[in-house]
């Protein structure tokens, strides 16, 4: 648990004082396995963003393509607007519930 608190502290430093109290509350309600999944996704996104920057700096891709890739990596992170929707989304991504169950939870079916 200390590892997760340390990562959340680092996340808070990165985002600075702009992290809303609501986002902190949502993160505090998530179970450990969801937090670990989010941290893994964050690390993966950081790695992929770094790779896009390296590709662009070596002229393997142009700036426009690099920005497009980076946007996609950022948008791949789940939003934290609704606690129940976030929990359901994470459960779906972790194969704990099906897409159909997720759609029912968020009210699409």
Secondary structure, 3 states (H helix, E strand, C coil): CHHHHHHHHHHHHHHHHHCCHHHHHHHHHCCHHHHHHHHHHHHHHHHHHHHHHHHHHCCCCCHHHHHHHHHHHHHCCCCCCCHHHHHHHHHHHCCCCCHHHHHHHCCCC
